[in-house]
Amino acid sequence: MTTIQIIDGRAEGEQDRPFLPGMGRTWLLPLYDLFTRFARVRALHERTVRLAGIESGQTVLDVGSGTGNLSFSVLRAVPDAVVTGHDPDASALRMAARKASRRGVRLSLVQGYADRLLPEDGSVDHIVSSLALHHVDDAGREGFGREAYRVLRPGGRVTIVDFGAPDHGPDHDHNHSHGHGRRRRHGMNAYTERNLDNAIVSLLTDAGFADAREVDHIEHRFGPITIVQATR
Ligand SMILES: C[S@@+](CC[C@H](N)C(=O)[O-])C[C@H]1O[C@@H](n2cnc3c(N)ncnc32)[C@H](O)[C@@H]1O
């Protein structure tokens, strides 16, 4: 079993920078993989990988990679892809490292935030990200868009799957809100609502991607899921 190193890609002063962990609370992390199996997240990962269109030998950066499940879906589909998982959560990265060495797959891991990616300008073929952007605040999301545009090569692609929708959906009805403001769309919360109203498409467009668009939509039992893609 090979040991996988985790590179510290955090900037100076980021050691205490807060982040929202996978299950919302650090101590719930051991349940993360169990929960996502129950929620059938693997099917979302596989759909995202198919839409990304990753080819043999290409470099892939998985932003907000957590315990590595989207990275492993990439490696199952394209075993010789060169995949790096990037996440601020050291415990989740350690789980990803253990899983990768148990499976004997090649996976690089970087501890860091979405708004500071390590690759050089124009050096990455694909960025993928799953269920992570809703964990990132406005400044971090803007920084992610900027960094995604910087590290992708011309023609490189970013493919993001997360809770979200192009609009506020069927519950967006002021007449029935009885003065309590807008009703919450099924399954959404204060974090996932960041991705409503085409917010992921907008953040990529604002970063300079010309063709950002929703390429798939899934009505998941835990809420609406959007898959957004753009080409550098
Ligand atoms: C719900 S988990 C998704 C993990 C994995 N992508 C998957 O699909 O199973 C959200 C992940 O976003 C990460 N995250 C939180 N804040 C972040 C930030 N500022 N930059 C990058 N990742 C972040 C969390 O540590 C967590 O691993």
The ligand as an SDF file (V2000), in Angstrom:
LIG
                    3D

 27 29  0  0  0  0  0  0  0  0999 V2000
  -20.4190   18.3200    0.6170 C   0  0  0  0  0  0  0  0  0  0  0  0
  -18.6710   18.1950    0.5440 S   0  0  0  0  0  0  0  0  0  0  0  0
  -18.3920   17.5630   -1.0990 C   0  0  0  0  0  0  0  0  0  0  0  0
  -17.1930   16.6810   -1.1680 C   0  0  0  0  0  0  0  0  0  0  0  0
  -16.9960   15.9550   -2.5110 C   0  0  0  0  0  0  0  0  0  0  0  0
  -16.7620   16.8740   -3.5890 N   0  0  0  0  0  0  0  0  0  0  0  0
  -18.1420   15.0410   -2.8360 C   0  0  0  0  0  0  0  0  0  0  0  0
  -18.8380   15.2620   -3.8440 O   0  0  0  0  0  0  0  0  0  0  0  0
  -18.3800   14.0990   -2.0710 O   0  0  0  0  0  0  0  0  0  0  0  0
  -18.1540   19.8880    0.4060 C   0  0  0  0  0  0  0  0  0  0  0  0
  -16.6690   20.0730    0.4500 C   0  0  0  0  0  0  0  0  0  0  0  0
  -16.3490   21.4450    0.2400 O   0  0  0  0  0  0  0  0  0  0  0  0
  -15.2130   21.7510    1.0080 C   0  0  0  0  0  0  0  0  0  0  0  0
  -15.0460   23.2030    1.1660 N   0  0  0  0  0  0  0  0  0  0  0  0
  -15.5780   24.0030    2.1240 C   0  0  0  0  0  0  0  0  0  0  0  0
  -15.1320   25.2630    1.9570 N   0  0  0  0  0  0  0  0  0  0  0  0
  -14.2940   25.2550    0.8770 C   0  0  0  0  0  0  0  0  0  0  0  0
  -13.4990   26.2400    0.2240 C   0  0  0  0  0  0  0  0  0  0  0  0
  -13.4980   27.5110    0.6330 N   0  0  0  0  0  0  0  0  0  0  0  0
  -12.7520   25.8600   -0.8200 N   0  0  0  0  0  0  0  0  0  0  0  0
  -12.7750   24.5760   -1.2680 C   0  0  0  0  0  0  0  0  0  0  0  0
  -13.4970   23.6010   -0.6840 N   0  0  0  0  0  0  0  0  0  0  0  0
  -14.2550   23.9360    0.3660 C   0  0  0  0  0  0  0  0  0  0  0  0
  -15.4620   21.0090    2.3170 C   0  0  0  0  0  0  0  0  0  0  0  0
  -14.2890   20.8340    3.0760 O   0  0  0  0  0  0  0  0  0  0  0  0
  -16.0530   19.6900    1.8080 C   0  0  0  0  0  0  0  0  0  0  0  0
  -15.0610   18.7160    1.6330 O   0  0  0  0  0  0  0  0  0  0  0  0
  1  2  1  0
  2  3  1  0
  2 10  1  0
  3  4  1  0
  4  5  1  0
  5  6  1  0
  5  7  1  0
  7  8  2  0
  7  9  1  0
 10 11  1  0
 11 12  1  0
 11 26  1  0
 12 13  1  0
 13 14  1  0
 13 24  1  0
 14 15  1  0
 14 23  1  0
 15 16  2  0
 16 17  1  0
 17 18  1  0
 17 23  2  0
 18 19  1  0
 18 20  2  0
 20 21  1  0
 21 22  2  0
 22 23  1  0
 24 25  1  0
 24 26  1  0
 26 27  1  0
M  CHG  2   2   1   9  -1
M  END
$$$$
